[in-house]
Amino acid sequence: MEKKFTTLLKFPCTFTYKVIGLSQPELTNNIVKIIQHHVPGDYAPQIKPSNEGIYLSISITIFAKNFKQIEKLYKELIKIHLVKMVF
């Protein structure tokens, strides 16, 4: 997978994560906290509720230095107990 990313992306670059999780107030805060821990900065995630209001879709863009940074954040974000999917 790393080889595929490195051929498609030229580092450093912007990279957007889309996180789907249960609609709870702490979901966005937990996502931003993890991202800031690994890639300090100010973030303004885009948040969209599902039609039923059960889930949130949160898009957040970082400035990635390398593939390992992207991979590490995927692994950290999926560990959040409210998160159902990260892509």
PDB file as gemmi writes it, atoms N, CA and C in Angstrom:
CRYST1    1.000    1.000    1.000  90.00  90.00  90.00 P 1                      
ATOM      1  N   MET A   1       0.819  -1.190   0.000  1.00  0.00           N  
ATOM      2  CA  MET A   1       0.000   0.000   0.000  1.00  0.00           C  
ATOM      3  C   MET A   1       0.867   1.260   0.000  1.00  0.00           C  
ATOM      4  N   GLU A   2       1.986   1.229   0.720  1.00  0.00           N  
ATOM      5  CA  GLU A   2       2.862   2.395   0.775  1.00  0.00           C  
ATOM      6  C   GLU A   2       3.344   2.774  -0.618  1.00  0.00           C  
ATOM      7  N   LYS A   3       3.694   1.775  -1.414  1.00  0.00           N  
ATOM      8  CA  LYS A   3       4.197   2.040  -2.752  1.00  0.00           C  
ATOM      9  C   LYS A   3       3.139   2.746  -3.601  1.00  0.00           C  
ATOM     10  N   LYS A   4       1.888   2.314  -3.451  1.00  0.00           N  
ATOM     11  CA  LYS A   4       0.790   2.922  -4.203  1.00  0.00           C  
ATOM     12  C   LYS A   4       0.621   4.394  -3.813  1.00  0.00           C  
ATOM     13  N   PHE A   5       0.636   4.671  -2.515  1.00  0.00           N  
ATOM     14  CA  PHE A   5       0.502   6.040  -2.046  1.00  0.00           C  
ATOM     15  C   PHE A   5       1.645   6.918  -2.528  1.00  0.00           C  
ATOM     16  N   THR A   6       2.849   6.410  -2.423  1.00  0.00           N  
ATOM     17  CA  THR A   6       4.004   7.234  -2.795  1.00  0.00           C  
ATOM     18  C   THR A   6       4.064   7.497  -4.289  1.00  0.00           C  
ATOM     19  N   THR A   7       3.439   6.645  -5.100  1.00  0.00           N  
ATOM     20  CA  THR A   7       3.395   6.923  -6.536  1.00  0.00           C  
ATOM     21  C   THR A   7       2.267   7.888  -6.873  1.00  0.00           C  
ATOM     22  N   LEU A   8       1.215   7.895  -6.066  1.00  0.00           N  
ATOM     23  CA  LEU A   8       0.089   8.792  -6.319  1.00  0.00           C  
ATOM     24  C   LEU A   8       0.251  10.161  -5.673  1.00  0.00           C  
ATOM     25  N   LEU A   9       0.969  10.203  -4.567  1.00  0.00           N  
ATOM     26  CA  LEU A   9       1.139  11.454  -3.831  1.00  0.00           C  
ATOM     27  C   LEU A   9       2.594  11.887  -3.848  1.00  0.00           C  
ATOM     28  N   LYS A  10       2.796  13.181  -3.906  1.00  0.00           N  
ATOM     29  CA  LYS A  10       4.136  13.726  -3.826  1.00  0.00           C  
ATOM     30  C   LYS A  10       4.243  14.454  -2.484  1.00  0.00           C  
ATOM     31  N   PHE A  11       5.055  13.896  -1.601  1.00  0.00           N  
ATOM     32  CA  PHE A  11       5.186  14.442  -0.248  1.00  0.00           C  
ATOM     33  C   PHE A  11       6.210  15.556  -0.199  1.00  0.00           C  
ATOM     34  N   PRO A  12       5.961  16.547   0.663  1.00  0.00           N  
ATOM     35  CA  PRO A  12       4.792  16.771   1.509  1.00  0.00           C  
ATOM     36  C   PRO A  12       3.590  17.214   0.676  1.00  0.00           C  
ATOM     37  N   CYS A  13       2.380  16.943   1.206  1.00  0.00           N  
ATOM     38  CA  CYS A  13       1.149  17.280   0.481  1.00  0.00           C  
ATOM     39  C   CYS A  13      -0.026  17.377   1.453  1.00  0.00           C  
ATOM     40  N   THR A  14      -1.108  17.934   0.957  1.00  0.00           N  
ATOM     41  CA  THR A  14      -2.323  17.932   1.760  1.00  0.00           C  
ATOM     42  C   THR A  14      -2.990  16.572   1.600  1.00  0.00           C  
ATOM     43  N   PHE A  15      -3.633  16.125   2.663  1.00  0.00           N  
ATOM     44  CA  PHE A  15      -4.305  14.830   2.655  1.00  0.00           C  
ATOM     45  C   PHE A  15      -5.559  14.953   3.507  1.00  0.00           C  
ATOM     46  N   THR A  16      -6.688  14.530   2.960  1.00  0.00           N  
ATOM     47  CA  THR A  16      -7.960  14.637   3.673  1.00  0.00           C  
ATOM     48  C   THR A  16      -8.418  13.278   4.161  1.00  0.00           C  
ATOM     49  N   TYR A  17      -8.732  13.217   5.444  1.00  0.00           N  
ATOM     50  CA  TYR A  17      -9.343  12.038   6.051  1.00  0.00           C  
ATOM     51  C   TYR A  17     -10.839  12.279   6.118  1.00  0.00           C  
ATOM     52  N   LYS A  18     -11.611  11.241   5.864  1.00  0.00           N  
ATOM     53  CA  LYS A  18     -13.046  11.288   6.062  1.00  0.00           C  
ATOM     54  C   LYS A  18     -13.362  10.228   7.108  1.00  0.00           C  
ATOM     55  N   VAL A  19     -13.982  10.669   8.180  1.00  0.00           N  
ATOM     56  CA  VAL A  19     -14.273   9.792   9.304  1.00  0.00           C  
ATOM     57  C   VAL A  19     -15.790   9.723   9.485  1.00  0.00           C  
ATOM     58  N   ILE A  20     -16.315   8.514   9.556  1.00  0.00           N  
ATOM     59  CA  ILE A  20     -17.735   8.294   9.808  1.00  0.00           C  
ATOM     60  C   ILE A  20     -17.857   7.723  11.210  1.00  0.00           C  
ATOM     61  N   GLY A  21     -18.701   8.361  12.018  1.00  0.00           N  
ATOM     62  CA  GLY A  21     -18.867   7.881  13.383  1.00  0.00           C  
ATOM     63  C   GLY A  21     -20.222   8.224  13.939  1.00  0.00           C  
ATOM     64  N   LEU A  22     -20.500   7.710  15.134  1.00  0.00           N  
ATOM     65  CA  LEU A  22     -21.764   7.983  15.803  1.00  0.00           C  
ATOM     66  C   LEU A  22     -21.864   9.457  16.163  1.00  0.00           C  
ATOM     67  N   SER A  23     -23.026  10.011  16.002  1.00  0.00           N  
ATOM     68  CA  SER A  23     -23.254  11.431  16.237  1.00  0.00           C  
ATOM     69  C   SER A  23     -23.270  11.736  17.737  1.00  0.00           C  
ATOM     70  N   GLN A  24     -22.091  11.993  18.263  1.00  0.00           N  
ATOM     71  CA  GLN A  24     -21.915  12.352  19.664  1.00  0.00           C  
ATOM     72  C   GLN A  24     -21.025  13.591  19.719  1.00  0.00           C  
ATOM     73  N   PRO A  25     -21.263  14.494  20.670  1.00  0.00           N  
ATOM     74  CA  PRO A  25     -20.481  15.737  20.731  1.00  0.00           C  
ATOM     75  C   PRO A  25     -18.971  15.526  20.815  1.00  0.00           C  
ATOM     76  N   GLU A  26     -18.526  14.474  21.478  1.00  0.00           N  
ATOM     77  CA  GLU A  26     -17.089  14.273  21.671  1.00  0.00           C  
ATOM     78  C   GLU A  26     -16.385  13.685  20.448  1.00  0.00           C  
ATOM     79  N   LEU A  27     -17.130  13.219  19.450  1.00  0.00           N  
ATOM     80  CA  LEU A  27     -16.501  12.609  18.277  1.00  0.00           C  
ATOM     81  C   LEU A  27     -15.548  13.582  17.579  1.00  0.00           C  
ATOM     82  N   THR A  28     -16.033  14.744  17.226  1.00  0.00           N  
ATOM     83  CA  THR A  28     -15.194  15.722  16.518  1.00  0.00           C  
ATOM     84  C   THR A  28     -14.010  16.138  17.380  1.00  0.00           C  
ATOM     85  N   ASN A  29     -14.240  16.381  18.649  1.00  0.00           N  
ATOM     86  CA  ASN A  29     -13.151  16.781  19.550  1.00  0.00           C  
ATOM     87  C   ASN A  29     -12.071  15.711  19.634  1.00  0.00           C  
ATOM     88  N   ASN A  30     -12.468  14.458  19.712  1.00  0.00           N  
ATOM     89  CA  ASN A  30     -11.493  13.357  19.786  1.00  0.00           C  
ATOM     90  C   ASN A  30     -10.678  13.250  18.500  1.00  0.00           C  
ATOM     91  N   ILE A  31     -11.320  13.430  17.361  1.00  0.00           N  
ATOM     92  CA  ILE A  31     -10.616  13.374  16.074  1.00  0.00           C  
ATOM     93  C   ILE A  31      -9.592  14.496  15.992  1.00  0.00           C  
ATOM     94  N   VAL A  32     -10.010  15.716  16.303  1.00  0.00           N  
ATOM     95  CA  VAL A  32      -9.103  16.864  16.226  1.00  0.00           C  
ATOM     96  C   VAL A  32      -7.952  16.706  17.218  1.00  0.00           C  
ATOM     97  N   LYS A  33      -8.242  16.202  18.410  1.00  0.00           N  
ATOM     98  CA  LYS A  33      -7.199  16.011  19.430  1.00  0.00           C  
ATOM     99  C   LYS A  33      -6.111  15.061  18.934  1.00  0.00           C  
ATOM    100  N   ILE A  34      -6.506  13.954  18.325  1.00  0.00           N  
ATOM    101  CA  ILE A  34      -5.532  12.977  17.812  1.00  0.00           C  
ATOM    102  C   ILE A  34      -4.717  13.581  16.678  1.00  0.00           C  
ATOM    103  N   ILE A  35      -5.372  14.255  15.767  1.00  0.00           N  
ATOM    104  CA  ILE A  35      -4.656  14.853  14.638  1.00  0.00           C  
ATOM    105  C   ILE A  35      -3.689  15.926  15.125  1.00  0.00           C  
ATOM    106  N   GLN A  36      -4.121  16.767  16.048  1.00  0.00           N  
ATOM    107  CA  GLN A  36      -3.226  17.807  16.571  1.00  0.00           C  
ATOM    108  C   GLN A  36      -2.033  17.214  17.302  1.00  0.00           C  
ATOM    109  N   HIS A  37      -2.225  16.082  17.928  1.00  0.00           N  
ATOM    110  CA  HIS A  37      -1.111  15.424  18.624  1.00  0.00           C  
ATOM    111  C   HIS A  37      -0.010  15.010  17.632  1.00  0.00           C  
ATOM    112  N   HIS A  38      -0.421  14.528  16.458  1.00  0.00           N  
ATOM    113  CA  HIS A  38       0.537  14.041  15.460  1.00  0.00           C  
ATOM    114  C   HIS A  38       0.960  15.111  14.460  1.00  0.00           C  
ATOM    115  N   VAL A  39       0.048  16.045  14.151  1.00  0.00           N  
ATOM    116  CA  VAL A  39       0.321  17.116  13.185  1.00  0.00           C  
ATOM    117  C   VAL A  39      -0.236  18.407  13.776  1.00  0.00           C  
ATOM    118  N   PRO A  40       0.554  19.078  14.629  1.00  0.00           N  
ATOM    119  CA  PRO A  40       0.051  20.291  15.285  1.00  0.00           C  
ATOM    120  C   PRO A  40      -0.432  21.334  14.270  1.00  0.00           C  
ATOM    121  N   GLY A  41      -1.512  22.004  14.641  1.00  0.00           N  
ATOM    122  CA  GLY A  41      -2.050  23.047  13.784  1.00  0.00           C  
ATOM    123  C   GLY A  41      -3.487  23.361  14.149  1.00  0.00           C  
ATOM    124  N   ASP A  42      -4.045  24.330  13.459  1.00  0.00           N  
ATOM    125  CA  ASP A  42      -5.448  24.691  13.646  1.00  0.00           C  
ATOM    126  C   ASP A  42      -6.267  23.988  12.576  1.00  0.00           C  
ATOM    127  N   TYR A  43      -7.325  23.325  12.985  1.00  0.00           N  
ATOM    128  CA  TYR A  43      -8.129  22.547  12.056  1.00  0.00           C  
ATOM    129  C   TYR A  43      -9.585  22.971  12.118  1.00  0.00           C  
ATOM    130  N   ALA A  44     -10.219  23.007  10.961  1.00  0.00           N  
ATOM    131  CA  ALA A  44     -11.638  23.325  10.846  1.00  0.00           C  
ATOM    132  C   ALA A  44     -12.312  22.183  10.093  1.00  0.00           C  
ATOM    133  N   PRO A  45     -12.673  21.122  10.807  1.00  0.00           N  
ATOM    134  CA  PRO A  45     -13.278  19.983  10.128  1.00  0.00           C  
ATOM    135  C   PRO A  45     -14.644  20.334   9.542  1.00  0.00           C  
ATOM    136  N   GLN A  46     -14.947  19.705   8.416  1.00  0.00           N  
ATOM    137  CA  GLN A  46     -16.275  19.841   7.821  1.00  0.00           C  
ATOM    138  C   GLN A  46     -17.127  18.703   8.368  1.00  0.00           C  
ATOM    139  N   ILE A  47     -18.282  19.057   8.921  1.00  0.00           N  
ATOM    140  CA  ILE A  47     -19.135  18.073   9.583  1.00  0.00           C  
ATOM    141  C   ILE A  47     -20.490  18.026   8.894  1.00  0.00           C  
ATOM    142  N   LYS A  48     -20.898  16.810   8.526  1.00  0.00           N  
ATOM    143  CA  LYS A  48     -22.205  16.608   7.895  1.00  0.00           C  
ATOM    144  C   LYS A  48     -22.930  15.479   8.621  1.00  0.00           C  
ATOM    145  N   PRO A  49     -24.133  15.749   9.123  1.00  0.00           N  
ATOM    146  CA  PRO A  49     -24.906  14.676   9.757  1.00  0.00           C  
ATOM    147  C   PRO A  49     -25.579  13.800   8.708  1.00  0.00           C  
ATOM    148  N   SER A  50     -25.824  12.546   9.080  1.00  0.00           N  
ATOM    149  CA  SER A  50     -26.575  11.655   8.200  1.00  0.00           C  
ATOM    150  C   SER A  50     -28.036  12.106   8.195  1.00  0.00           C  
ATOM    151  N   ASN A  51     -28.815  11.607   7.259  1.00  0.00           N  
ATOM    152  CA  ASN A  51     -30.234  11.989   7.156  1.00  0.00           C  
ATOM    153  C   ASN A  51     -31.008  11.695   8.437  1.00  0.00           C  
ATOM    154  N   GLU A  52     -30.680  10.599   9.084  1.00  0.00           N  
ATOM    155  CA  GLU A  52     -31.370  10.216  10.307  1.00  0.00           C  
ATOM    156  C   GLU A  52     -30.744  10.853  11.551  1.00  0.00           C  
ATOM    157  N   GLY A  53     -29.570  11.456  11.404  1.00  0.00           N  
ATOM    158  CA  GLY A  53     -28.892  12.081  12.528  1.00  0.00           C  
ATOM    159  C   GLY A  53     -28.139  11.110  13.422  1.00  0.00           C  
ATOM    160  N   ILE A  54     -28.031   9.857  12.997  1.00  0.00           N  
ATOM    161  CA  ILE A  54     -27.349   8.843  13.807  1.00  0.00           C  
ATOM    162  C   ILE A  54     -25.835   8.952  13.658  1.00  0.00           C  
ATOM    163  N   TYR A  55     -25.377   9.310  12.473  1.00  0.00           N  
ATOM    164  CA  TYR A  55     -23.943   9.355  12.175  1.00  0.00           C  
ATOM    165  C   TYR A  55     -23.506  10.761  11.757  1.00  0.00           C  
ATOM    166  N   LEU A  56     -22.207  11.006  11.894  1.00  0.00           N  
ATOM    167  CA  LEU A  56     -21.579  12.215  11.381  1.00  0.00           C  
ATOM    168  C   LEU A  56     -20.499  11.818  10.390  1.00  0.00           C  
ATOM    169  N   SER A  57     -20.379  12.594   9.345  1.00  0.00           N  
ATOM    170  CA  SER A  57     -19.266  12.467   8.413  1.00  0.00           C  
ATOM    171  C   SER A  57     -18.372  13.676   8.662  1.00  0.00           C  
ATOM    172  N   ILE A  58     -17.141  13.406   9.040  1.00  0.00           N  
ATOM    173  CA  ILE A  58     -16.210  14.485   9.373  1.00  0.00           C  
ATOM    174  C   ILE A  58     -15.020  14.406   8.434  1.00  0.00           C  
ATOM    175  N   SER A  59     -14.804  15.489   7.691  1.00  0.00           N  
ATOM    176  CA  SER A  59     -13.650  15.581   6.789  1.00  0.00           C  
ATOM    177  C   SER A  59     -12.668  16.563   7.391  1.00  0.00           C  
ATOM    178  N   ILE A  60     -11.402  16.156   7.422  1.00  0.00           N  
ATOM    179  CA  ILE A  60     -10.366  17.012   7.996  1.00  0.00           C  
ATOM    180  C   ILE A  60      -9.088  16.841   7.178  1.00  0.00           C  
ATOM    181  N   THR A  61      -8.497  17.962   6.808  1.00  0.00           N  
ATOM    182  CA  THR A  61      -7.313  17.954   5.937  1.00  0.00           C  
ATOM    183  C   THR A  61      -6.073  18.309   6.732  1.00  0.00           C  
ATOM    184  N   ILE A  62      -5.016  17.522   6.500  1.00  0.00           N  
ATOM    185  CA  ILE A  62      -3.724  17.776   7.144  1.00  0.00           C  
ATOM    186  C   ILE A  62      -2.680  18.052   6.059  1.00  0.00           C  
ATOM    187  N   PHE A  63      -1.527  18.500   6.481  1.00  0.00           N  
ATOM    188  CA  PHE A  63      -0.369  18.633   5.598  1.00  0.00           C  
ATOM    189  C   PHE A  63       0.576  17.496   5.974  1.00  0.00           C  
ATOM    190  N   ALA A  64       0.554  16.435   5.169  1.00  0.00           N  
ATOM    191  CA  ALA A  64       1.314  15.210   5.473  1.00  0.00           C  
ATOM    192  C   ALA A  64       2.748  15.305   4.974  1.00  0.00           C  
ATOM    193  N   LYS A  65       3.676  14.856   5.812  1.00  0.00           N  
ATOM    194  CA  LYS A  65       5.096  14.859   5.450  1.00  0.00           C  
ATOM    195  C   LYS A  65       5.506  13.572   4.729  1.00  0.00           C  
ATOM    196  N   ASN A  66       4.829  12.458   5.078  1.00  0.00           N  
ATOM    197  CA  ASN A  66       5.191  11.170   4.483  1.00  0.00           C  
ATOM    198  C   ASN A  66       4.064  10.160   4.676  1.00  0.00           C  
ATOM    199  N   PHE A  67       4.225   9.003   4.044  1.00  0.00           N  
ATOM    200  CA  PHE A  67       3.213   7.956   4.112  1.00  0.00           C  
ATOM    201  C   PHE A  67       3.029   7.439   5.533  1.00  0.00           C  
ATOM    202  N   LYS A  68       4.115   7.291   6.283  1.00  0.00           N  
ATOM    203  CA  LYS A  68       4.033   6.753   7.638  1.00  0.00           C  
ATOM    204  C   LYS A  68       3.132   7.615   8.524  1.00  0.00           C  
ATOM    205  N   GLN A  69       3.175   8.919   8.313  1.00  0.00           N  
ATOM    206  CA  GLN A  69       2.322   9.833   9.070  1.00  0.00           C  
ATOM    207  C   GLN A  69       0.841   9.584   8.734  1.00  0.00           C  
ATOM    208  N   ILE A  70       0.544   9.397   7.470  1.00  0.00           N  
ATOM    209  CA  ILE A  70      -0.824   9.116   7.039  1.00  0.00           C  
ATOM    210  C   ILE A  70      -1.307   7.795   7.635  1.00  0.00           C  
ATOM    211  N   GLU A  71      -0.480   6.785   7.540  1.00  0.00           N  
ATOM    212  CA  GLU A  71      -0.825   5.459   8.048  1.00  0.00           C  
ATOM    213  C   GLU A  71      -1.043   5.478   9.562  1.00  0.00           C  
ATOM    214  N   LYS A  72      -0.175   6.154  10.287  1.00  0.00           N  
ATOM    215  CA  LYS A  72      -0.270   6.240  11.748  1.00  0.00           C  
ATOM    216  C   LYS A  72      -1.596   6.874  12.158  1.00  0.00           C  
ATOM    217  N   LEU A  73      -1.984   7.948  11.467  1.00  0.00           N  
ATOM    218  CA  LEU A  73      -3.238   8.610  11.804  1.00  0.00           C  
ATOM    219  C   LEU A  73      -4.446   7.718  11.501  1.00  0.00           C  
ATOM    220  N   TYR A  74      -4.413   6.981  10.407  1.00  0.00           N  
ATOM    221  CA  TYR A  74      -5.496   6.023  10.129  1.00  0.00           C  
ATOM    222  C   TYR A  74      -5.663   5.079  11.316  1.00  0.00           C  
ATOM    223  N   LYS A  75      -4.568   4.526  11.772  1.00  0.00           N  
ATOM    224  CA  LYS A  75      -4.607   3.561  12.876  1.00  0.00           C  
ATOM    225  C   LYS A  75      -5.110   4.194  14.169  1.00  0.00           C  
ATOM    226  N   GLU A  76      -4.723   5.423  14.433  1.00  0.00           N  
ATOM    227  CA  GLU A  76      -5.146   6.117  15.648  1.00  0.00           C  
ATOM    228  C   GLU A  76      -6.627   6.516  15.580  1.00  0.00           C  
ATOM    229  N   LEU A  77      -7.059   7.008  14.425  1.00  0.00           N  
ATOM    230  CA  LEU A  77      -8.448   7.457  14.292  1.00  0.00           C  
ATOM    231  C   LEU A  77      -9.441   6.300  14.412  1.00  0.00           C  
ATOM    232  N   ILE A  78      -9.113   5.155  13.863  1.00  0.00           N  
ATOM    233  CA  ILE A  78     -10.038   4.019  13.914  1.00  0.00           C  
ATOM    234  C   ILE A  78     -10.188   3.474  15.336  1.00  0.00           C  
ATOM    235  N   LYS A  79      -9.263   3.799  16.220  1.00  0.00           N  
ATOM    236  CA  LYS A  79      -9.335   3.355  17.613  1.00  0.00           C  
ATOM    237  C   LYS A  79     -10.369   4.121  18.441  1.00  0.00           C  
ATOM    238  N   ILE A  80     -10.808   5.277  17.957  1.00  0.00           N  
ATOM    239  CA  ILE A  80     -11.808   6.069  18.690  1.00  0.00           C  
ATOM    240  C   ILE A  80     -13.097   5.234  18.776  1.00  0.00           C  
ATOM    241  N   HIS A  81     -13.625   5.062  19.962  1.00  0.00           N  
ATOM    242  CA  HIS A  81     -14.755   4.143  20.155  1.00  0.00           C  
ATOM    243  C   HIS A  81     -16.019   4.519  19.380  1.00  0.00           C  
ATOM    244  N   LEU A  82     -16.194   5.765  19.014  1.00  0.00           N  
ATOM    245  CA  LEU A  82     -17.373   6.206  18.257  1.00  0.00           C  
ATOM    246  C   LEU A  82     -17.205   6.070  16.756  1.00  0.00           C  
ATOM    247  N   VAL A  83     -15.992   5.847  16.299  1.00  0.00           N  
ATOM    248  CA  VAL A  83     -15.684   5.796  14.857  1.00  0.00           C  
ATOM    249  C   VAL A  83     -16.088   4.452  14.276  1.00  0.00           C  
ATOM    250  N   LYS A  84     -16.745   4.506  13.119  1.00  0.00           N  
ATOM    251  CA  LYS A  84     -17.145   3.294  12.407  1.00  0.00           C  
ATOM    252  C   LYS A  84     -16.276   3.041  11.178  1.00  0.00           C  
ATOM    253  N   MET A  85     -15.802   4.131  10.543  1.00  0.00           N  
ATOM    254  CA  MET A  85     -15.034   3.999   9.306  1.00  0.00           C  
ATOM    255  C   MET A  85     -14.110   5.203   9.139  1.00  0.00           C  
ATOM    256  N   VAL A  86     -12.913   4.951   8.575  1.00  0.00           N  
ATOM    257  CA  VAL A  86     -11.978   6.026   8.223  1.00  0.00           C  
ATOM    258  C   VAL A  86     -11.494   5.765   6.815  1.00  0.00           C  
ATOM    259  N   PHE A  87     -11.595   6.781   5.966  1.00  0.00           N  
ATOM    260  CA  PHE A  87     -11.058   6.663   4.609  1.00  0.00           C  
ATOM    261  C   PHE A  87     -10.642   8.012   4.105  1.00  0.00           C  
TER     262      PHE A  87                                                      
END                                                                             
